[in-house]
Amino acid sequence: MDIARSPLARPFPELPAIAGVTLRVARAQYKTWDRCDLTFAELGEGTSVAGVFTKSACASSEVELGREAVKQGRARALIVNAGNSNAFTGWRGREAVEAIQAQVGEALGCGVDEVFVSSTGVIGVPLPKDKARAGIEAALVAEPCGWEDATNAIGTTDTFAKGAGASAMVGGTRVELAGIIKGSGMIAPDMATMLGYIFTDADVAPAFLQDALEHANAATFSCITVDGDTSTSDTVMVFATAKAGNARIESWDSPGADAFAAALADVCRQLAQLVVRDGEGAAKFITIRVSGAASDDSARRVGLSIANSPLVKTAIAGEDANWGRVVMAVGKAGEPADRDKLSIAFGGVWAARDGLPVEGYDEAPVAAHLKGEDIDIAVDLGLGDGRATVWTCDLTHGYIAINADYRS
């Protein structure tokens, strides 16, 4: 399947090397493609780990095992496969993951619960054990590679490699963060996105790392949607190698804890927005800002109702300033709303105020705004102090074409 590069694509950034992380790629050939489809990250001893996973009731064995293993807080390796999600494959799928964990654990001399596996691709096909073993064998002896190669190896319908970095000062020591992610479709915020991994040389206790990731996730990955569909494989993990030499961050009261958490949230936000920019068939990146809600959670749900509306998304694709569709989406959200207090703007121009069309409203600047690639929609519910920002993309013929041909 030949997919054109997204018009919203961003160049891959220069990311710092993270001490304690060695990246390699290999060809497991889970699909008939001429490319690497396995990324292997070897992590130094003493690496802390945290993770958030899909809320899908049909989660893959990789997710189920990852959820349990992340509780012990240690990691030595990450293996990510593309081309086969290994989801909805029963005991065969679980055996395949356990075989990978055992193979890597033996090679690195670590416990199987320190080996994390993720898979992405077609649902319902067990991961071939022979290809998995051969892929791991190849990865173990491959030359180390850079972030962009590691990112390209885990993509499926992605049209560009996605990465982000940040740094923070922790008690006088500079720590670095680098993150990569894949995701383009089946993106909805019941946890996060598709597969995302952030690496840092900071020394961070697992419990704090988990708390910081959950806080970051709530305002980033849980605020994006492409199509309203939650994957069976959604995973976002953070690995902290403790090689920077900073005083260990144990809690929010530790020196530099706030700075580290802010840097982590920044990387999460960048990665989340890149996924939306690569939304299947997307031509416009849409930011929806909701204010005046009964609570922040209510604002987020209203924003997602707008972002997931096919009518809103197709109107934006057609560059139609149809604010009536936004009214519809607010009304169906199931959240507190008052028709006579609702205000709506496109590109900073208010089309409706306090439940009525703005007198003398000029649609020309709005029409000009909608011709661009970055679209802003503001909604003020006029009820309280709750606010949230949600990111999505438009819905075009390209989305249908990509997903109609996905398995071919």
N, C-alpha and C positions, 0 to 999 in steps of 0.2 A: 504494500500500500504506500503510494507516494504522496506525502503530505507537504504542502507548501509551508515555508517558514512563516510564522505569525507576523503580521505587520506591526504588532505591538512588542516584538522581541527586543531584548536588551543584550548588549555584548556581555560575555562572561568576564567577570571582574578579576583583577589580580588579588589572589587570596594568599594570606601568609601560610608558611609551613607551620604545622603544629607539632612541637616536640612530643614524641611518644606515639605518633600516628604514622604508619607506613601504608600507602595505598598501592594496590595492584589490580589489574584487570585481566580477564581471560575469556575464552570462548567456550561456553557450555553448550551452545547451539540448541537452546530450547525451542527456537523457531528456525525456519530455513532462511536465515539472513546472514549476510557477510559482515559481521561486526562482533565486537566483544559484548557479552550480555551478562557478565558476572563481575561484580566489584567486591574486592576483599580488602578490609581495613584491619591491619594488625595493630593492637593497642598495647602500650607498655604496662607492666605490672603496676598495680596501684590505681588504675583508672576507675573512676566513679561513673555510674550510669544512671540516667533517668529516662522515662519514656511515657508518652501518652498514645493511646491506641483507639482504633475504631470502636464505636458503640454498636456496630452491626451484630445482630443475633446470629449471623451466619459467618462469623469471622474465620479466617484461615488458621491452620495449625501453627503457622509462624507467629501470628498474633497471640494465640492462646499461650504458647510456650514463652513468648516474650513478656507477656503480662506477669507471669509467675516469676521468671528469672530476674526481671528488673527489680523485684522487691529485695533481692540480696545485695544490690547496689554495686556490683563489680562487673567489669567487662575486660575481655582480652581480644575479642575479635567480632567483626561485623561482616556478614556475607549477604549481598543483595543480588537476587536473580531477576532478570527481565525476560518476558515472553511467556511465562506461565505463572499464574498467581497461586497455584496449588491450593486454592480454596474450594470448598465443597467437594473434598476428595477423601473424606473419612480417614480410616486407619492407615490407608496407603500414603496419604499426604503426611500424616504425622510421622510415620516411619521414615519417610524421605528426609524430613527436617532433623529428626533425631540422628539419622545416619550422618548428615552434614556436621552436626554438632560434635558427634563422636570423632569423626575424621579430623576436624580442626582441633578439637581438644587434645587429641593424641599428638598432633604435630606441634602444638604450642606448649604442651605439658600443663594444661589448665583444665578446670572443671567444665563440663558441658553447659552448666548454667552461666558460664562466662562467655559463651558463644551465642551471638544473636543473629538470627536469620530473617530476612524479609524476601518476599517474592511478589512480583507484579506481572499482570498479563491476563491471559484467558482464564476464566473460571471453569472448574469442573474437570480438569485434566490433571491427574496425579503427576507430580514432578518426577521425571525419569531418574531413577537412582544411579544408573550407569553414567548418564550425562552429568549428573551432579558430582559424582565422585571424580570423574575425569576433569571437570571444570575446576574443582578445588585443587586437584593435583597440579594442574597447569598454573593456577593462581599462586600457589605456594612457592613456585620457582620462578615466577615472572619478575621482570625488572620493575622496581617501583615506578609509579606514574604520578601525574599531577591531578589536581582537583577536576579539571575539565574532562579529562579522559575518564575518570571515575564516575563523573556525572553522566556522561554520554552513554556509558555502559548500562545504566539502570533505566534508561528511557524506554517508553513504548510509543505512544502517539505524540510525545513531546516533539516540538519543532526546533527548540533551542535549549542548550544547556543552561541550568539555572544555579547560581551560586551567590553567596553574600558573606561579608565579613565585618568585623567590628573589633574594637579593643577597649580596654578599661584599665584604670589604675586601681589596684587593690593593695592598700597599705603601702604605697610607694613602689609597688612592683607592677609593671605593665603586663597584662595578660592579653592573649589573642584569641579570637573566635573565628572559625570558618565553617560555613554551612553549605550543603548541597541539597537539592530536592528534585524529584520528578513528579509530574502531575500535569494533566491537561484536560481530562474528562473524568466522569464519575467523582466529581468534587463537590462535597457538601459538608457543612460544619458540624457534623456529629462526631467530633473529636478534633480532627485536623484536616489533613489533605491526603495525598497519596503516600509517598515515602520521602521523609526528610530526615537529614542527619546533621547534627552540629557538633563540632569538635573544638575543644579549648584546652590550652595548656595550664589553665588555672587549677589550683588545689581546692576542691569543693567537696564538702561532705554530701553523700548521696541524698540524705533527707532534704537538705536545703536545695540541692540541684533539682530534685523532683518538684518541690514547692515553687521554685522560680520558673520552671518550665510550665507548670500548670497555670501560673499567673500569666505568663507570656502567651500561652496557647489561647486563653480565654479572649484575649483582645486581638488576636491575629489569625491563626489558622481556623479558629472557631467563628470567624467573621468573614469567611470567604465562601463563595459558591459559584460554580459554573453551570451546573444543571440540576442541582437539588438531589443528586444521587450519592449516597454514602457508600464508599467502597468496603469490601470485605477485608481489605488488607491495610487500611490506613495506619500509618505509624510515623511518629516523630520521636527521635531519640537524641539525647545529648550525652557526650562522652567527655569527661574531664580527666586529663592525664596527670595532673599535679606536677608537671615538669617546669613550670614557670618559677617556682620557688617562693611564691607568696605565702603569707600566713593563711592557714586553712580557713576557708569560709564555712563556719558551722551553722550560723543562723543569721537572721536579718539584723542582728545587733553586731555582727562581726564587721571589722573595718573593711570597707570596700564592697560590702554585700549589695548595697543599693546600686553602685556603679556597675557591678557585674550583672545584676539582674536587668538593668536598663540596656546593657549591651546585648544580652541574650534576647530581650524583647525586640530590640532593633533588628537583629538578624532574622528572627522569626517573622517580623513584619515584612522585611524585604523579600524573604522567600515566599511568603503567602501571596504577596502581590504579584510576584513573578509567575506563580501558577495561574493566577487569573489572566495575566497577560498572554499566557499560552493556552487559554481556554479553547477547546476544540472549535474551530471555525470562527474564532473571535476576531472582530475588527475594531471593537471599541472597549476601552477599560472604563468601568463605571464605579464611581465612588458615591455611596449613599450615606448622607449624614442625617441622623435622626436626633432631634432635640425636643425638649418639652414633654418627655414621656413620664409615665408614673414611676419608672425606675430604669436603671441602666439595662437590666435584663429585658424589660418590656421594650425598650428602644431597640435593642438588638433583634428581638423577634419581629418587630415591625419592619426593621430594615431588611431582614431576611425574607419576609413576605413580599416585599417590593422586588428584591434581588432575584427571587425564584419565580417571579411571575412571567410566563411566556409572553403575555400581552405587553408587559413593560419592556421586556428584553427585545422583542421584535419591533416595537415602536422605536426604540433607540437604534436598532439596526437600520430601520428605514428613515432615520433622522426626522422622526415625527414628534413634535412637542405635545404629545397627548397626555396632559397631566391628569385627565380623567381616569386613566389606567392606574396612576399612582394612588388616586383616591380609592379606587377599587381594592388595590392591594393592601392599603392601610385598613380598610373596613373589614377585610376577611381575615386579618391577622389573629383575631381572637384576643386582642389586647385592648386596654382602656383607650378610647378615642372619642372625640366629640366633633361631629361634622362641622359645627359652627365655630370651632376654634382652630381648625386645620389650615395650615399654610404650606405652599409648595413652591419651590424655585428650581430652575434649571440654569446652571452656569452663573449663579448669583443673581439672577433676575427672577423676582417673585411673580408667578403667574396667578396665584390665588393667595388670598389673605383672609384669615378668620372666616373660612367657609364660603368665601365669595370670590369670583374672578376679580382681579385687580382692575380698577377703573382705568381706562386708557392703556391697558396692557399692550405692549408692542412685541410681537412675536419674532421680529426680524433678528434681534441679537441672540435670541434663544436658538433660532434656526441656524445661525452662524456657528454657535457653540456646538450644536449637535453634529455639524459636519466634521468636527475634529475627532481625534482618537481618544482623548481623555474627557470623559463626561462627568459632571457633578450634578447630583440631585440632592436637594435639601428639603427636609420635612420637619416642620415644627408642629407638634401636637397640642401645644398650649396648655398642658395639664400639670407639669411638674418640672423637676430638675434632671430627669433621666436622659442620658444621651448615649449614642453608640455610632460607630462608623463601620459600614459593611462594604465589601468590595465584590464586584461581579463583572460579567462581560455581556455583550449582546448575544443574541441567538440568531444565527444565520443558516443559510442552506448548507454551508460547510460542515456544521455539526451533524446534520443528517447524513451527509455523504461519508464522513469519517466513520460514524458508528454503524451505518448500514454495511460497510465493507470491513469491519474490524477483524473478523476471523479469517478473512481471505488473504 
